[in-house]
């Protein structure tokens, strides 16, 4: 059975000043931001090719990234076999709203949970431009 293997990312909307909120996390919690604006938390005990990581990122308050969900957050779950987990989800009646898609860093799909939260599934791969769908 395919399964979740970890948290691939935590994404939530800022309700005010995104830059100020990010600065709060940097100043008070020591979160180190990458040039692209988010942070990468690494987990050395993870055995995936990418050696395990979690992305942390803020979205603007008017972002449509989490649509069609009205929640202010979205969790990205790392999975060991995206195709199999999507088959399981569909068989159980889950609504897959997008994907699978191939990107430089792996395969992604999105579904809605029973309470209307958008869930992102990610089968990680090492970054390679050849992974991306044409």
ROKETI-333996 format. One record per residue: residue in one letter; x, y, z of N, C-alpha, C in turn. Coordinates in steps of 0.1 Angstrom, whole numbers, plus 5000, padded with zeros to 4 digits. Layout:
residues N
- aa / n_px / n_py / n_pz / ca_px / ca_py / ca_pz / c_px / c_py / c_pz
- A / X / Y / Z / X / Y / Z / X / Y / Z
...
This chain:
residues 134
- aa / n_px / n_py / n_pz / ca_px / ca_py / ca_pz / c_px / c_py / c_pz
- X / 5008 / 4988 / 5000 / 5000 / 5000 / 5000 / 5009 / 5012 / 5000
- X / 5006 / 5022 / 4991 / 5013 / 5035 / 4991 / 5009 / 5043 / 5003
- X / 5019 / 5051 / 5008 / 5016 / 5059 / 5020 / 5023 / 5072 / 5020
- X / 5019 / 5080 / 5030 / 5026 / 5093 / 5033 / 5039 / 5089 / 5040
- X / 5050 / 5096 / 5036 / 5063 / 5093 / 5042 / 5068 / 5105 / 5050
- X / 5062 / 5116 / 5050 / 5066 / 5128 / 5057 / 5059 / 5140 / 5053
- X / 5063 / 5151 / 5058 / 5057 / 5164 / 5054 / 5066 / 5171 / 5044
- X / 5062 / 5173 / 5032 / 5070 / 5179 / 5022 / 5069 / 5194 / 5022
- X / 5059 / 5200 / 5028 / 5058 / 5215 / 5029 / 5046 / 5219 / 5037
- X / 5048 / 5231 / 5043 / 5037 / 5237 / 5050 / 5036 / 5251 / 5044
- X / 5024 / 5254 / 5039 / 5021 / 5267 / 5032 / 5009 / 5273 / 5039
- X / 5010 / 5286 / 5042 / 4999 / 5293 / 5047 / 4999 / 5308 / 5043
- X / 4987 / 5314 / 5043 / 4985 / 5327 / 5039 / 4988 / 5337 / 5050
- X / 4995 / 5348 / 5047 / 4997 / 5359 / 5056 / 4984 / 5366 / 5056
- X / 4979 / 5371 / 5068 / 4967 / 5379 / 5068 / 4970 / 5394 / 5068
- X / 4983 / 5397 / 5068 / 4987 / 5411 / 5068 / 4999 / 5413 / 5059
- X / 5010 / 5417 / 5065 / 5022 / 5420 / 5058 / 5031 / 5407 / 5057
- X / 5031 / 5401 / 5046 / 5039 / 5389 / 5044 / 5054 / 5390 / 5048
- X / 5060 / 5401 / 5044 / 5074 / 5403 / 5047 / 5076 / 5405 / 5062
- X / 5068 / 5412 / 5068 / 5069 / 5414 / 5083 / 5067 / 5400 / 5090
- X / 5058 / 5392 / 5085 / 5055 / 5379 / 5092 / 5068 / 5370 / 5090
- X / 5073 / 5370 / 5078 / 5085 / 5363 / 5075 / 5097 / 5367 / 5084
- X / 5098 / 5380 / 5086 / 5109 / 5386 / 5094 / 5107 / 5382 / 5109
- X / 5094 / 5381 / 5113 / 5091 / 5376 / 5127 / 5097 / 5362 / 5129
- X / 5094 / 5353 / 5119 / 5099 / 5339 / 5120 / 5114 / 5339 / 5119
- X / 5120 / 5347 / 5111 / 5135 / 5348 / 5111 / 5140 / 5352 / 5124
- X / 5135 / 5363 / 5129 / 5141 / 5370 / 5141 / 5138 / 5361 / 5154
- X / 5126 / 5356 / 5155 / 5122 / 5350 / 5168 / 5125 / 5335 / 5168
- X / 5124 / 5328 / 5156 / 5125 / 5314 / 5156 / 5137 / 5309 / 5147
- X / 5145 / 5318 / 5142 / 5157 / 5315 / 5135 / 5155 / 5308 / 5122
- X / 5144 / 5310 / 5115 / 5141 / 5304 / 5102 / 5150 / 5311 / 5092
- X / 5158 / 5304 / 5085 / 5167 / 5310 / 5074 / 5160 / 5309 / 5061
- X / 5158 / 5320 / 5054 / 5151 / 5321 / 5042 / 5160 / 5320 / 5030
- X / 5156 / 5313 / 5020 / 5163 / 5311 / 5007 / 5160 / 5323 / 4998
- X / 5167 / 5325 / 4987 / 5166 / 5336 / 4978 / 5151 / 5337 / 4973
- X / 5145 / 5326 / 4971 / 5131 / 5325 / 4965 / 5121 / 5329 / 4975
- X / 5124 / 5331 / 4988 / 5115 / 5337 / 4998 / 5110 / 5327 / 5008
- X / 5112 / 5314 / 5006 / 5108 / 5304 / 5016 / 5120 / 5298 / 5023
- X / 5117 / 5288 / 5032 / 5128 / 5282 / 5039 / 5128 / 5267 / 5036
- X / 5139 / 5260 / 5037 / 5140 / 5246 / 5036 / 5145 / 5240 / 5049
- X / 5137 / 5231 / 5054 / 5141 / 5224 / 5067 / 5145 / 5210 / 5062
- X / 5157 / 5205 / 5066 / 5162 / 5192 / 5061 / 5161 / 5182 / 5073
- X / 5159 / 5170 / 5069 / 5158 / 5159 / 5079 / 5168 / 5148 / 5075
- X / 5179 / 5148 / 5081 / 5190 / 5139 / 5077 / 5187 / 5124 / 5079
- X / 5177 / 5120 / 5086 / 5174 / 5106 / 5088 / 5165 / 5101 / 5077
- X / 5159 / 5110 / 5068 / 5151 / 5106 / 5057 / 5159 / 5099 / 5047
- X / 5154 / 5088 / 5041 / 5162 / 5080 / 5032 / 5159 / 5083 / 5017
- X / 5151 / 5093 / 5014 / 5147 / 5096 / 5000 / 5160 / 5102 / 4993
- X / 5159 / 5101 / 4980 / 5171 / 5106 / 4972 / 5174 / 5121 / 4976
- X / 5164 / 5129 / 4979 / 5167 / 5143 / 4982 / 5171 / 5144 / 4997
- X / 5173 / 5133 / 5004 / 5177 / 5133 / 5018 / 5167 / 5139 / 5027
- X / 5155 / 5141 / 5023 / 5144 / 5146 / 5031 / 5145 / 5161 / 5033
- X / 5134 / 5167 / 5031 / 5133 / 5181 / 5033 / 5119 / 5185 / 5035
- X / 5116 / 5196 / 5042 / 5103 / 5202 / 5043 / 5105 / 5217 / 5039
- X / 5096 / 5221 / 5030 / 5095 / 5235 / 5026 / 5086 / 5243 / 5035
- X / 5089 / 5255 / 5038 / 5080 / 5264 / 5046 / 5079 / 5276 / 5038
- X / 5067 / 5281 / 5036 / 5065 / 5292 / 5027 / 5052 / 5300 / 5030
- X / 5053 / 5313 / 5029 / 5041 / 5322 / 5031 / 5035 / 5326 / 5017
- X / 5022 / 5327 / 5017 / 5015 / 5332 / 5005 / 5009 / 5346 / 5008
- X / 5007 / 5354 / 4998 / 5000 / 5367 / 5000 / 4986 / 5364 / 5004
- X / 4980 / 5374 / 5011 / 4966 / 5372 / 5016 / 4956 / 5370 / 5006
- X / 4958 / 5375 / 4993 / 4949 / 5374 / 4982 / 4953 / 5362 / 4973
- X / 4962 / 5354 / 4977 / 4967 / 5342 / 4969 / 4955 / 5333 / 4966
- X / 4955 / 5327 / 4954 / 4945 / 5317 / 4950 / 4952 / 5303 / 4950
- X / 4964 / 5302 / 4955 / 4972 / 5290 / 4956 / 4965 / 5278 / 4962
- X / 4957 / 5281 / 4972 / 4950 / 5270 / 4979 / 4936 / 5267 / 4974
- X / 4932 / 5275 / 4964 / 4919 / 5273 / 4958 / 4917 / 5259 / 4952
- X / 4906 / 5253 / 4952 / 4893 / 5258 / 4956 / 4890 / 5258 / 4971
- X / 4900 / 5254 / 4979 / 4898 / 5255 / 4994 / 4897 / 5269 / 4998
- X / 4890 / 5272 / 5009 / 4890 / 5285 / 5015 / 4899 / 5286 / 5027
- X / 4905 / 5275 / 5030 / 4915 / 5274 / 5041 / 4926 / 5283 / 5039
- X / 4933 / 5288 / 5050 / 4944 / 5296 / 5049 / 4957 / 5289 / 5049
- X / 4957 / 5275 / 5047 / 4969 / 5267 / 5048 / 4967 / 5256 / 5038
- X / 4978 / 5249 / 5035 / 4978 / 5237 / 5027 / 4991 / 5229 / 5032
- X / 4989 / 5216 / 5034 / 4999 / 5207 / 5037 / 5004 / 5199 / 5025
- X / 5017 / 5198 / 5023 / 5022 / 5190 / 5012 / 5027 / 5177 / 5019
- X / 5022 / 5166 / 5015 / 5026 / 5153 / 5021 / 5036 / 5146 / 5011
- X / 5047 / 5142 / 5015 / 5056 / 5134 / 5007 / 5050 / 5120 / 5007
- X / 5050 / 5114 / 4995 / 5045 / 5100 / 4993 / 5055 / 5091 / 4986
- X / 5054 / 5078 / 4988 / 5063 / 5069 / 4982 / 5059 / 5065 / 4968
- X / 5047 / 5066 / 4964 / 5042 / 5062 / 4951 / 5030 / 5070 / 4948
- X / 5031 / 5081 / 4940 / 5020 / 5089 / 4938 / 5009 / 5082 / 4930
- X / 5012 / 5075 / 4919 / 5002 / 5069 / 4911 / 4994 / 5059 / 4919
- X / 5000 / 5051 / 4928 / 4993 / 5042 / 4936 / 4985 / 5049 / 4947
- X / 4990 / 5059 / 4953 / 4982 / 5066 / 4963 / 4970 / 5073 / 4957
- X / 4971 / 5078 / 4945 / 4960 / 5084 / 4938 / 4949 / 5073 / 4935
- X / 4954 / 5061 / 4931 / 4944 / 5050 / 4928 / 4937 / 5047 / 4941
- X / 4944 / 5046 / 4952 / 4938 / 5043 / 4965 / 4928 / 5054 / 4969
- X / 4931 / 5066 / 4967 / 4923 / 5077 / 4971 / 4910 / 5077 / 4962
- X / 4911 / 5076 / 4949 / 4900 / 5075 / 4941 / 4890 / 5064 / 4944
- X / 4896 / 5052 / 4947 / 4888 / 5040 / 4950 / 4881 / 5042 / 4963
- X / 4886 / 5051 / 4972 / 4879 / 5054 / 4984 / 4869 / 5065 / 4983
- X / 4868 / 5071 / 4971 / 4859 / 5082 / 4969 / 4864 / 5096 / 4971
- X / 4878 / 5097 / 4972 / 4884 / 5111 / 4974 / 4883 / 5118 / 4960
- X / 4882 / 5131 / 4961 / 4881 / 5140 / 4950 / 4895 / 5145 / 4946
- X / 4901 / 5139 / 4935 / 4914 / 5144 / 4930 / 4911 / 5156 / 4921
- X / 4916 / 5168 / 4924 / 4912 / 5180 / 4917 / 4922 / 5184 / 4906
- X / 4935 / 5178 / 4907 / 4945 / 5182 / 4897 / 4956 / 5172 / 4898
- X / 4962 / 5169 / 4886 / 4974 / 5160 / 4886 / 4970 / 5146 / 4883
- X / 4981 / 5138 / 4881 / 4995 / 5141 / 4885 / 5002 / 5149 / 4874
- X / 5011 / 5157 / 4879 / 5020 / 5165 / 4871 / 5034 / 5162 / 4874
- X / 5043 / 5163 / 4864 / 5057 / 5161 / 4867 / 5064 / 5174 / 4866
- X / 5072 / 5177 / 4877 / 5080 / 5190 / 4878 / 5094 / 5186 / 4880
- X / 5103 / 5196 / 4880 / 5117 / 5194 / 4881 / 5121 / 5186 / 4893
- X / 5113 / 5187 / 4904 / 5117 / 5181 / 4917 / 5107 / 5169 / 4920
- X / 5099 / 5164 / 4911 / 5091 / 5153 / 4914 / 5077 / 5154 / 4908
- X / 5069 / 5145 / 4912 / 5055 / 5144 / 4907 / 5045 / 5149 / 4918
- X / 5035 / 5157 / 4914 / 5025 / 5163 / 4923 / 5011 / 5160 / 4918
- X / 5002 / 5160 / 4928 / 4988 / 5159 / 4926 / 4981 / 5166 / 4938
- X / 4968 / 5170 / 4936 / 4961 / 5177 / 4946 / 4947 / 5171 / 4948
- X / 4943 / 5170 / 4960 / 4929 / 5165 / 4963 / 4923 / 5173 / 4974
- X / 4910 / 5171 / 4976 / 4903 / 5178 / 4987 / 4900 / 5168 / 4998
- X / 4902 / 5172 / 5011 / 4898 / 5163 / 5022 / 4884 / 5165 / 5025
- X / 4878 / 5157 / 5033 / 4863 / 5158 / 5036 / 4859 / 5172 / 5041
- X / 4868 / 5180 / 5047 / 4864 / 5192 / 5053 / 4867 / 5204 / 5043
- X / 4871 / 5201 / 5031 / 4873 / 5211 / 5021 / 4887 / 5217 / 5021
- X / 4897 / 5211 / 5027 / 4911 / 5215 / 5027 / 4918 / 5209 / 5015
- X / 4925 / 5217 / 5008 / 4933 / 5213 / 4996 / 4945 / 5206 / 5002
- X / 4948 / 5194 / 4997 / 4960 / 5186 / 5001 / 4969 / 5184 / 4989
- X / 4982 / 5187 / 4991 / 4991 / 5185 / 4980 / 4999 / 5172 / 4983
- X / 5000 / 5163 / 4973 / 5008 / 5151 / 4974 / 5020 / 5152 / 4965
- X / 5032 / 5148 / 4970 / 5045 / 5150 / 4963 / 5053 / 5137 / 4964
- X / 5056 / 5131 / 4952 / 5066 / 5120 / 4951 / 5079 / 5127 / 4947
- X / 5088 / 5129 / 4957 / 5100 / 5137 / 4954 / 5110 / 5129 / 4945
- X / 5118 / 5137 / 4937 / 5129 / 5133 / 4929 / 5139 / 5143 / 4930
- X / 5152 / 5139 / 4927 / 5162 / 5149 / 4927 / 5159 / 5159 / 4916
- X / 5163 / 5172 / 4918 / 5160 / 5182 / 4908 / 5166 / 5179 / 4895
- X / 5158 / 5179 / 4884 / 5163 / 5176 / 4870 / 5153 / 5182 / 4861
- X / 5157 / 5191 / 4852 / 5148 / 5197 / 4843 / 5141 / 5187 / 4834
- X / 5147 / 5175 / 4832 / 5141 / 5165 / 4824 / 5129 / 5158 / 4830
- X / 5127 / 5160 / 4843 / 5115 / 5155 / 4850 / 5102 / 5162 / 4846
- X / 5103 / 5174 / 4842 / 5092 / 5183 / 4840 / 5084 / 5179 / 4827
- X / 5070 / 5179 / 4829 / 5061 / 5176 / 4817 / 5064 / 5187 / 4807
- X / 5062 / 5183 / 4794 / 5064 / 5193 / 4783 / 5053 / 5202 / 4783
